[in-house]
Structure formats: structure tokens, C-alpha cells
Amino acid sequence: MSTVDFLFWVFAILSVGGGLSMILSRHPVSAAMFMIVSLVGVAALFVILESFFLAVLQVLVYAGAVMVLFLFIIMLLDVGPGASKINLSNWKSGLVGFGCTCLLVGIFFSLNPSSADLVANEQMWPKIPDASTLSSTKSLVFSTEVSAFGYGLMTKYMLPVQISGFLLLAAMIGVIILSKKGDTNQDI
Amino acid sequence: MLTVTPHHFLILSFILFGIGFLGLLIRRNVLLMLMSLELMLNGVNVALVTFSRVGNNLDGGIFVFFIMTVAAAEVAVGLALLVALYKKRKSVFTDDMSLLKN
């Protein structure tokens, strides 16, 4: 077992364990901490998959901005540890969730033609080509360079970039409006 | 990557998605439900990056980029909604927000 395989198992167990600890934890702050651990584990998995730009983006955006926002709100609303217990009367919905996960994994195992042996061969991971031939409508060739990413964003995915710009503007305006103090006391 | 196949990554993506789904169902704190939602999105991101690497394609990675953008915007708006709701209901638990129930 090479180093990369060992690292895959380490970070896979880290992210899954962090996720499980997050949903089972009592205090929201410790849930946020476990979530950060899980997100960093997923970022390490991105590095193993040779998408270095996405790994850095994951740490910066998810673990660095989204989770910090969560912690702000947790501190603002001052949710204590004694109040956030798992409601055990939801065991039926939890069972449904667990059943759905098992169903998904089972479907995956049954549709896979080579599921009998999960031993890899080298052909499953194609080699990254050296020269990236890019064109605006064909699919972009995988490359670890950030410039290829930027090229794809600016040529083939220009429309989604503009739309996400508008989306962020709308989200910003919405957040500002939602957090204004209303003059009249309206009931929800 | 000698003995780790793309299947391992996809099973990991399924498990992360399932754990997030489980957390969304069993928790009653809206903050934790939003965090489970983020975990589900991360599971999907892992699957997309795996397919991007295996299909020799950068389209999956760019889609992950957009998913991260949309998730950040969604979390911001969701938390603003939660704060506005907290000012009214004085609690973050869905048990206390059952005005529409019979």
C-alpha cells in the first residue's frame, strides 16, 4: 500500500468521522469544529485527486468563510449546550435517512460491473496530458494548472459566471434587507 | 494511486451525502440542519471532482466552483433568515416554529 493509499484512508476516515461527530454532537460550537475537520479532510481528498485549485478554494471558501459565518451566528444567538439534544422521537426519520444511504450504496454496488473485485488497475486513472488543447465548445482537458481553470471559466462557462455574479448580488441585497430593523412590528 | 479506485471515492461521496441527509432529518436545531446541508453539498463535490479526474475533464471542477459559490450565498441568506426568525420566536429549534401545524 503506497503513501497515497494510506493518505486516502486517513482523510476519508477523517471526513466521515468528522461528519458523524458533527451530527451527533451536543453543542453547536463543537459541531462547527467537527465540520471544519471534515471540510479539511475533503480538501485533502481533492489534493489526492490532483485538483489543487479546488482544494485551496475549499479551505478558503468553506472552512474559511462559511464555517466562520456559522460560528458568528452561533455566538450571536448564544445557543447553549443543554438545549441542543437529538430529538429521539425522530428515530423514524433517522431510520429513513439511514435506509436511504444504504440503498444508495447498495445500488452503486449492484450497478458496477467490476464490483466483485475492487482491486484497481492503472487504466482507471488516466494520465493527465502534458499539453492542454483547449477550445471553447469542446470539453476542457483536465489539467492541474489554474490557467486552464480560468480559461474554461472565461470561455465556455462565461454565462454561469455572470449569473453567479447576479446571484451573489441578489443574496447580498437579500441579507441586508432581512437584517434591517423593521419600523412596523409585523408578525411572521 | 495504486489500490484506491474511483469507486472508493464515489462510495465516500455517497456516505458523506447520507450522513448529511441523516443529520438533516434527526436534528432539530436549524443551525445544525444547515451544517448538514453543507455536508451533503460536500459529498456531491467529491463525486464531481472524482468524475472530473477520471473523465479527463475540467468541466466537473468548474461545476464544483459554482456549487461552492452558490452554497456560500445560500448559507448567508439562510443564516440571515434564521436571525430574523430568532428575533420573533426567540429560539432556533424547529419545535418552537410550528405555527402552521393544525
Interface residues (C-beta under 8 A of the other chain):
Chain A: M1 S2 V4 D5 F8 A12 S15 V16 G19 L20 M22 I23 P28 A31 A32 M35 S38 L39 V42 L45 F46 I48 L49 E50 S51 F53 L54 L57 Q58 V61 Y62 A65 V66 L69 F70 I73 I74 L76 L77 V79 A83 S84 I86 N87 N90 W91 S93 G94 V96 G97 F98 C100 T101 C102 L104 V105 F108 N112 S115 L118 V119 A120 M124 W125 P126 I128 P129 S139 L140 V141 F142 S143 A148 F149 G152 L153 K156 Y157 P160 S164 L167 L168 A171 M172 G174 V175 L178 S179 D187 I188
Chain B: M1 L2 T3 V4 T5 P6 H7 H8 F9 L10 I11 L12 F14 I15 L16 F17 G18 I19 G20 F21 L22 G23 L24 L25 I26 R27 R28 N29 L31 L32 L34 M35 S36 E38 L39 N42 N45 V46 V49 T50 S52 R53 V54 G55 N56 N57 L58 D59 G61 I62 V64 F65 F66 M68 T69 V70 A71 A72 A73 E74 V75 A76 V77 L79 A80 L81 L82 V83 A84 L85 Y86 K88 V92 F93 D95 L99
